[in-house]
Amino acid sequence: MVTRHRVWPRFAALLLAGVVGCENLEVVNPNAPERERAFSDPATIVASAAGTMKSYINMRGSYDPSLTLSVMADSYSFSWNNFNGRYYSTYGVECPDRCGWVNSTASGLGFEVESYWYKSYSMLSSANDALFAIRVSANPPNLGSDANVTETISQFAQGWALAWIALNYDQGFIVLEDTDISDPSAIPLSAREEIRDKAIELLEAAYTLAKANTFTTSVSMFGISGGRPYSNLQIAKVIRTAQAELLAHFARNDVENGQTNWAQVATYASQGVSSDVDGAAFDFEAFQDVNTTFRSQYLWWGNDYTTARIDTRTATLLSTSQVTPWPGGTGNPQPVGVGGVYGIDARLGDGCFDDGTGEADLFGYGECAETANSGTDFMWSPVAIFIPGRGAQHQTNIGSIKHRAIVGGFPSNPPGDGFFPVYSKHFNDLLWAEGLVRTSANLALAADLINRSHVGRGGLPALTAADGQTNLLKAIAYEQDVELLHHPPTQFYNLRRVSKAELDPTGGGVAFQANRVHAPEGPHVLRTLWANTPRHMPIPAKDLQLLLMEIYTFGGPNDPDGLSSPVDSRFGKVKSVHQIAAELDKQATASAGGRFKRRYH
């Protein structure tokens, strides 16, 4: 029996037939007769829908490329080349500034552009499987009490999967449960803008279903053993946050950021997880069981300060004792009584923390035991852990401890089980606040939304509407860097869409990227992505080869803005083999002198 209808591998092959131009080639889907029978089993359909949520959460919190994107955004820092993090975050070594994506089937450096692509389409395939059985099948299965939740979650997954493609790639394919995959022309390449709009449409359909149908998700949908159940109205709020995120984080540079429909972002977020619409605000979380494969690899790795640290770009925001770039020698001192941009942030405090033993130096990295001024999210160590020869730009004295409960190994929290955020209330608050500030709609409410983390967690001075649009945007940027560090890969999305001028409009401060170091820019240390950093990903080389299309990439020395592929693939302009062959014929004719041959001796 066919137990999984994987759309992507088949429609890639079908597209291949269309690309090569074989108009008379009959394409046969050998699994088509099995699809009806395979998905007539209700348990299979319910499991397929539930699996989409785990697929998304695992994908978002993956090592590859979520941690890679974080180090490219100078949020986390490590010089190990796990997940190719050192290669893609180093500057002035392999490349003059940052390297572009290595989009190749012959190099391990190409894995980072593959993970989100194949996992998104796998998730989409599972959602399509369930929706096909429910909506298209001649004999839909009787799902009983699971009918409402299964259809709603599957519809949600359809939109969420395409949203992830739109956020991370320049183009892709839109394939739904009723797409005729026997017709290659029905599955053209779509530009990222088209995919974004379709994702918003599908998420809206999921929102309508969630509002109209009463259900509660099972405890295993967002965890293996200890997941939290969510009501249909809570799922509706999660969908609104997903829509706000897609619109707000879609822009690849400041020009596109100015074109974002910020009023719509604010509208969506005002009905998201931190709103009081249809019930109290809540953190949308998943539960990690250390004995399973369902976990946040991003937080598992990032909250182990013996392995990863916080980049000095972010550390300097928290305390002026943390110099950027890293000064060498004894490093950056303990931030005792030394504030950052807004003062002493309680999330860092004096850099000490409760390790569960009440003693200092738990792992031999000079950790100090908890004090009355200990931080909640970050710690300080006098030991720089990375290999010096790989560059001082990786070194830092600040580590992340907010979610150390899921790391394991700390005496206070064996064996590493616990909840981790997918969308926290503060994540939605900051989307909502930015929408309000950028439209000058309600600065007082925006200030209140920012203060929920800025004051509530950071213990920093409260902001008000009198601070004005520019200062409120700076505060939002600060909270995005500090509070949302633990939401992968949010820092990458936020940094790629801002400009130096926006946050330092007077032109004061030190020149941007002077001498290839993280130079402070006036009162607020915040930057765009490093020069030549790719702003999004190309279609993986494996599929470009299947489609007989030109392999392309983004970023690196030949693409300083990270968007202008040499073959301009942004709007589906990657060349097919026919186009390439025609160009070669034209070039050959020209070099031969046209009608009359020229002979060279």
C-alpha positions in Angstrom: 0.0 0.0 0.0 1.2 3.5 -0.8 1.5 5.2 2.6 2.7 8.7 1.4 1.8 10.6 -1.7 5.0 12.7 -2.3 4.0 15.3 -4.8 7.4 17.1 -5.2 9.5 14.3 -6.7 6.9 13.6 -9.3 6.0 17.1 -10.3 9.7 17.9 -10.6 9.9 15.2 -13.2 6.8 16.4 -14.9 8.2 19.9 -15.1 11.3 18.4 -16.6 9.2 17.1 -19.4 7.7 20.5 -20.0 11.1 22.3 -19.9 12.7 20.1 -22.5 9.8 20.9 -24.8 8.7 17.3 -25.7 5.2 18.2 -26.6 4.2 14.7 -27.6 5.7 13.0 -24.5 3.0 11.3 -22.6 3.7 11.6 -18.9 2.1 8.9 -16.7 1.7 9.0 -13.0 1.9 5.3 -12.0 0.7 6.0 -8.4 -2.5 7.8 -9.5 -4.7 4.7 -9.2 -3.4 4.1 -5.7 -4.1 7.6 -4.4 -7.8 7.0 -3.7 -7.1 3.8 -1.9 -4.1 4.9 0.0 -5.9 7.8 1.6 -9.2 6.1 2.3 -7.9 5.2 5.8 -9.0 7.9 8.4 -6.1 7.2 10.7 -3.7 7.9 7.8 -5.3 11.2 7.1 -5.3 12.4 10.7 -1.7 11.4 11.1 -0.7 13.2 7.9 -2.3 16.4 9.1 -0.7 16.2 12.5 2.7 15.4 11.0 2.7 18.7 9.1 2.9 20.7 12.3 5.9 18.7 13.6 7.5 19.1 10.2 7.2 22.8 10.3 8.4 23.2 13.8 11.4 20.9 13.2 12.2 22.7 10.0 12.0 26.2 11.6 14.2 25.1 14.5 16.7 23.1 12.5 20.4 23.3 12.6 20.6 23.7 8.9 20.1 26.4 7.9 18.4 28.2 10.9 21.6 28.4 12.9 23.5 29.2 9.7 21.3 32.2 9.1 21.6 33.3 12.7 25.4 33.5 12.5 25.1 35.2 9.1 23.0 37.8 10.9 25.7 38.2 13.6 23.2 37.0 16.3 24.7 33.7 17.5 28.4 33.2 16.9 30.5 30.1 16.6 33.6 29.3 14.5 33.1 25.6 14.2 32.0 24.7 10.7 29.0 22.7 11.9 26.1 23.6 9.5 28.8 25.4 7.5 28.4 28.2 10.0 32.0 29.3 10.0 32.2 29.5 6.1 29.0 31.6 5.8 29.7 33.9 8.7 33.4 34.6 8.2 34.5 37.7 6.3 37.8 38.4 4.6 38.9 34.7 4.5 37.4 32.7 1.7 35.8 35.8 0.2 36.6 39.5 0.5 33.5 40.0 2.6 30.8 37.3 2.9 30.6 34.4 0.6 27.5 33.6 -1.4 25.5 30.4 -1.3 27.4 27.5 -2.8 24.6 26.0 -4.9 26.1 22.8 -6.1 25.5 19.1 -5.9 29.3 18.5 -5.7 29.9 20.4 -2.4 28.7 20.0 1.2 28.4 23.7 1.3 25.3 23.5 -0.8 23.2 21.7 1.9 22.0 25.0 3.4 19.9 25.9 0.4 18.3 22.5 0.3 16.9 22.0 3.8 14.1 24.5 3.8 13.2 23.7 0.2 12.7 19.9 0.5 11.2 20.1 4.0 8.7 22.7 2.9 7.6 20.7 -0.1 7.5 17.5 2.0 5.2 19.4 4.5 3.1 20.7 1.6 2.8 17.2 0.2 1.5 15.9 3.5 -1.1 18.7 3.7 -2.1 18.1 0.1 -2.5 14.4 0.8 -5.0 15.1 3.6 -6.9 17.7 1.7 -7.1 15.5 -1.4 -8.7 12.8 0.7 -11.2 15.2 2.3 -12.1 17.4 -0.7 -11.2 15.7 -3.9 -11.4 11.9 -3.4 -14.4 10.2 -4.8 -14.8 8.4 -1.5 -13.7 10.7 1.3 -12.9 8.9 4.6 -15.2 9.4 7.6 -13.0 11.3 10.0 -15.7 11.6 12.7 -14.7 13.9 15.5 -11.3 14.6 13.9 -12.8 16.1 10.8 -12.7 19.8 11.7 -9.2 19.8 13.2 -7.8 17.7 10.4 -9.1 19.9 7.6 -8.2 23.1 9.4 -4.6 22.1 10.3 -4.0 20.7 6.8 -5.2 24.0 5.3 -3.0 25.9 7.7 0.0 23.7 6.8 -0.6 24.4 3.1 -0.3 28.1 3.7 2.6 27.8 6.2 4.7 25.7 3.8 4.3 28.1 1.0 5.0 31.0 3.3 8.3 29.5 4.2 9.2 29.2 0.5 8.2 32.8 0.0 10.3 34.0 2.9 13.4 32.1 2.0 13.6 31.6 -1.8 13.4 33.8 -4.9 10.9 31.5 -6.6 9.2 28.2 -6.4 6.2 26.1 -7.2 2.6 26.3 -6.1 1.1 22.9 -5.9 -2.3 22.2 -4.1 -4.5 19.2 -3.5 -6.4 19.7 -6.7 -3.4 20.5 -8.9 -3.2 18.2 -12.0 0.3 17.0 -11.8 -0.1 15.1 -15.1 -0.1 18.5 -16.9 3.3 20.2 -16.6 1.9 23.6 -17.7 -0.3 23.7 -14.6 2.9 23.9 -12.4 4.9 26.9 -13.6 7.6 28.5 -11.6 6.2 31.3 -9.6 8.0 34.4 -8.3 8.3 34.8 -4.5 5.6 37.6 -4.6 3.1 35.2 -6.1 3.9 32.5 -3.6 3.5 35.0 -0.7 0.1 36.1 -2.0 -1.1 32.5 -2.4 0.2 31.7 1.1 -1.8 34.6 2.5 -4.9 33.4 0.7 -4.5 29.8 2.0 -3.8 31.0 5.5 -7.0 33.1 5.3 -8.9 30.0 4.3 -7.4 28.2 7.3 -8.4 31.1 9.6 -12.0 31.0 8.4 -12.1 27.2 9.1 -10.6 27.7 12.5 -13.1 30.4 13.5 -16.1 28.3 12.2 -15.3 24.9 13.6 -14.9 23.9 17.3 -12.1 21.6 18.1 -9.1 21.1 20.4 -5.8 19.8 19.1 -4.3 16.6 20.6 -1.4 16.8 23.1 0.7 15.0 20.5 0.2 17.5 17.7 2.8 19.9 19.2 4.9 17.5 21.1 5.4 13.7 21.4 4.3 13.3 25.0 3.7 16.6 26.7 2.5 18.9 24.1 -0.1 21.6 24.9 -3.6 21.4 23.4 -4.9 24.4 21.6 -8.5 25.4 20.9 -9.7 26.3 17.4 -9.8 30.0 18.4 -6.2 29.8 19.6 -5.2 28.2 16.3 -7.0 31.1 14.5 -4.8 33.5 16.5 -1.6 31.6 15.5 -2.7 31.8 11.9 -3.0 35.6 12.2 0.5 35.8 13.6 1.8 33.7 10.7 0.2 36.1 8.3 1.7 39.1 10.0 5.1 37.5 10.0 5.0 36.7 6.3 4.1 40.2 5.3 6.5 41.9 7.8 9.5 39.7 7.1 9.1 39.2 3.4 11.2 42.3 2.3 14.8 41.7 1.2 16.0 45.3 1.5 14.9 48.7 2.8 13.2 49.6 -0.5 11.0 46.5 -0.3 10.4 47.1 3.4 9.0 50.5 2.5 6.5 48.8 0.2 5.2 46.4 2.9 1.6 46.8 3.7 2.3 47.7 7.3 -1.4 48.5 8.0 -2.3 45.0 7.2 0.6 43.7 9.4 -0.9 45.6 12.3 -4.4 44.3 11.5 -3.2 40.7 11.4 -1.1 41.0 14.6 -3.9 42.7 16.5 -5.7 39.4 16.2 -2.6 37.3 16.9 -1.4 35.3 19.9 -0.7 38.4 22.1 -4.1 40.0 21.5 -7.2 39.5 23.7 -9.4 38.7 20.7 -11.3 35.4 21.4 -9.6 34.8 24.7 -6.5 35.5 26.6 -3.0 36.0 25.1 -0.8 33.0 25.1 2.6 31.8 24.0 2.4 29.3 21.1 4.8 26.6 22.2 5.9 23.1 21.4 7.2 20.5 23.8 10.6 18.9 23.2 11.1 15.4 24.4 14.9 14.7 24.5 14.3 11.1 23.6 12.7 11.8 20.3 13.6 13.6 17.1 11.0 16.4 17.8 13.0 19.3 19.2 14.4 22.7 18.5 17.9 22.0 17.3 18.4 25.8 17.1 17.9 26.2 20.8 19.5 22.9 21.7 22.7 24.2 20.2 22.4 27.9 20.8 21.7 27.6 24.6 24.8 25.6 25.2 27.4 28.3 26.0 30.2 25.7 25.8 29.5 25.5 22.1 27.8 28.7 20.9 27.8 32.3 22.1 26.1 35.6 21.3 27.8 37.8 18.7 29.4 40.9 20.1 27.1 42.9 17.8 24.2 41.9 20.1 26.3 41.8 23.2 27.2 45.4 22.8 23.5 46.4 22.8 23.1 44.8 26.2 26.2 46.3 27.8 28.9 48.8 26.8 31.4 46.6 28.6 31.1 44.3 25.6 33.2 45.9 22.9 32.7 45.1 19.3 34.7 43.8 17.6 36.0 41.5 20.3 39.1 43.2 21.8 41.4 40.1 22.2 43.6 39.6 25.2 41.5 39.0 28.3 38.3 39.7 26.3 35.3 41.6 27.4 34.9 42.0 31.1 31.9 41.0 33.3 29.0 43.5 32.8 28.7 44.4 36.5 26.6 47.5 36.8 27.3 48.5 33.1 24.3 49.1 31.0 23.8 49.0 27.2 21.8 51.1 24.8 18.9 51.5 27.2 20.5 50.8 30.5 21.0 47.6 32.5 18.9 44.9 30.9 17.6 42.3 33.3 18.0 39.7 30.7 21.7 40.0 31.1 22.1 41.6 34.5 25.6 41.0 35.9 26.1 37.9 33.7 25.7 35.4 36.6 23.0 32.8 36.7 21.5 29.9 38.6 23.1 26.8 37.2 21.2 24.5 39.6 24.0 23.9 42.0 24.3 27.3 43.7 28.0 27.2 42.9 30.2 28.9 40.4 32.2 27.5 37.4 29.8 24.7 36.5 31.6 23.6 33.4 34.9 25.3 33.9 34.3 28.4 31.9 34.5 30.9 34.8 30.7 31.1 35.3 29.6 33.0 38.3 26.9 31.8 40.6 23.5 33.5 40.9 23.3 36.9 42.6 20.4 39.3 43.1 21.4 40.9 39.8 21.5 37.8 37.7 20.1 37.8 34.2 17.4 35.6 32.9 18.4 35.1 29.2 22.2 35.6 29.0 25.4 34.8 30.9 29.0 36.0 30.9 32.2 33.8 30.8 35.7 35.1 30.9 36.7 32.2 28.6 36.7 32.7 24.8 35.9 29.2 23.5 36.6 29.4 19.8 39.8 28.5 17.9 41.9 31.8 17.6 43.2 31.0 14.2 39.7 31.1 12.8 39.3 34.8 13.5 38.6 37.0 16.5 35.3 38.1 14.9 33.8 34.8 16.2 34.9 35.3 19.8 32.6 36.7 22.5 32.1 36.4 26.2 28.3 36.3 26.3 26.2 33.1 26.1 22.5 32.3 25.9 20.8 30.5 28.7 17.1 31.4 28.4 16.1 27.9 27.2 18.9 25.9 28.8 16.2 23.6 30.2 15.9 21.9 26.8 19.7 21.5 26.4 20.2 18.9 29.1 23.3 18.6 31.2 22.4 21.3 33.6 21.9 19.9 37.1 18.6 21.7 37.5 16.9 20.3 34.5 17.7 16.7 33.5 17.1 15.2 31.0 16.4 18.1 28.6 12.6 18.1 28.1 10.7 21.3 28.0 8.6 23.9 26.1 10.1 26.1 23.5 8.5 29.0 21.5 7.2 28.9 18.0 5.5 32.3 18.4 5.7 34.0 21.8 3.4 36.8 22.8 6.4 39.2 22.4 7.0 38.0 18.9 3.5 39.1 18.0 3.7 42.3 20.1 6.7 43.5 18.1 5.1 42.8 14.7 2.0 44.6 15.9 4.0 47.6 17.2 6.1 47.9 14.0 2.9 48.0 11.9 1.5 50.8 14.1 4.7 52.8 14.1 5.4 52.6 10.4 1.9 53.8 9.7 1.9 56.3 12.5 -1.4 54.8 13.5 -1.2 54.6 17.3 2.2 55.4 18.8 0.8 55.1 22.4 -0.3 51.5 21.8 2.9 50.7 20.0 4.9 52.0 23.0 2.8 49.8 25.3 3.4 46.7 23.1 7.2 47.3 23.0 7.2 47.8 26.8 5.8 44.4 27.4 9.2 42.9 26.8 11.3 46.1 27.1 10.1 46.8 30.6 8.4 43.6 31.5 11.4 41.4 30.8 14.2 43.8 30.4 13.4 46.1 33.3 14.3 49.1 31.2 12.8 52.6 31.2 9.4 52.7 29.7 8.8 54.2 26.2 5.9 56.5 25.4 4.3 58.0 22.3 6.4 61.1 22.9 9.5 59.2 21.9 8.4 59.5 18.3 8.5 57.2 15.3 12.3 57.0 14.9 13.0 56.2 18.5 10.2 53.7 18.7 11.6 51.9 15.6 15.0 51.8 17.3 13.5 50.3 20.4 11.7 47.7 18.2 15.0 46.8 16.6 16.6 46.4 20.0 13.9 44.1 21.1 14.0 42.1 17.9 17.7 41.5 18.5 17.5 40.8 22.2 14.1 39.3 23.0 13.6 37.5 19.6 17.1 35.9 19.5 15.4 32.6 20.4 12.9 32.7 17.4 14.8 31.3 14.4 15.6 32.7 11.9 13.9 36.0 12.8 17.1 38.0 13.1 18.1 37.3 9.5 14.8 38.4 8.2 14.8 41.6 10.3 18.4 42.6 9.4 18.0 42.1 5.7 15.2 44.6 5.4 16.6 47.7 7.2 19.2 50.2 6.2 21.8 52.1 8.2 20.2 55.4 7.2 16.8 54.4 8.7 18.2 53.9 12.2 20.9 56.6 12.0 19.2 59.2 9.8 21.5 62.0 10.8 24.5 60.3 9.3 26.4 60.4 12.6 28.4 57.6 13.9 31.3 55.6 12.4 31.2 54.6 8.7 29.3 51.4 8.0 31.5 48.3 8.0 34.7 50.4 8.3 37.7 48.2 8.0 35.5 45.2 8.0 34.7 45.4 11.7 31.4 45.9 13.4 31.7 49.7 14.0 29.3 51.3 16.4 26.9 53.7 14.6 26.0 56.5 16.9 23.8 55.7 19.9 22.4 52.5 18.5 24.5 49.6 17.4 22.4 48.0 14.7 23.3 47.0 11.2 22.0 45.5 8.0 23.4 42.2 6.9 27.1 42.2 6.2 28.1 43.2 2.7 27.7 40.4 0.1 25.5 38.3 2.4 22.8 36.6 0.3 19.3 37.9 1.1 17.5 34.7 0.1 18.2 31.3 -1.5 18.1 29.9 -5.0 16.3 26.8 -6.1 18.7 24.0 -5.1 21.0 22.7 -7.8 19.6 19.2 -7.6 16.2 20.4 -8.9 17.7 22.9 -11.4 19.5 19.9 -12.9 16.3 17.9 -12.9 14.5 20.8 -14.6 17.4 21.3 -17.1 17.8 24.9 -16.0 20.8 27.1 -15.4 22.3 26.8 -11.9 22.4 30.2 -10.1 23.0 31.6 -6.7 23.0 34.7 -4.6 25.6 36.7 -2.5 29.3 36.8 -2.6 31.8 39.1 -4.3 29.8 39.3 -7.6 26.5 40.1 -5.8 27.1 42.8 -3.2 23.4 43.4 -2.5 22.7 39.6 -2.1 19.8 39.7 -4.6 21.2 40.1 -8.1 22.0 36.7 -9.4 24.2 36.8 -12.5 21.3 35.2 -14.4 18.7 37.4 -12.7 16.5 34.6 -11.4 14.3 36.7 -9.2 11.3 36.6 -11.5 11.6 33.2 -13.1 14.2 34.2 -15.6 16.5 31.3 -15.1 17.4 30.0 -18.6 16.2 26.6 -19.8 18.5 24.3 -21.9 16.7 25.5 -25.1 17.5 29.2 -24.3 21.1 28.4 -23.4 21.5 26.3 -26.6 20.1 29.1 -28.7 22.5 31.6 -27.2 25.4 29.3 -27.8 24.4 29.0 -31.5 24.1 32.7 -31.7 27.6 33.2 -30.2 29.1 30.5 -32.5 27.6 32.2 -35.5 29.0 35.6 -34.5 32.4 34.3 -33.7 32.6 32.5 -37.1 31.9 35.7 -38.9 28.3 35.1 -40.0 27.8 34.0 -43.6 31.5 33.9 -44.6 34.0 31.9 -42.6 37.1 33.6 -41.3 40.2 31.4 -41.0 42.8 32.2 -38.5 46.4 31.0 -38.9 
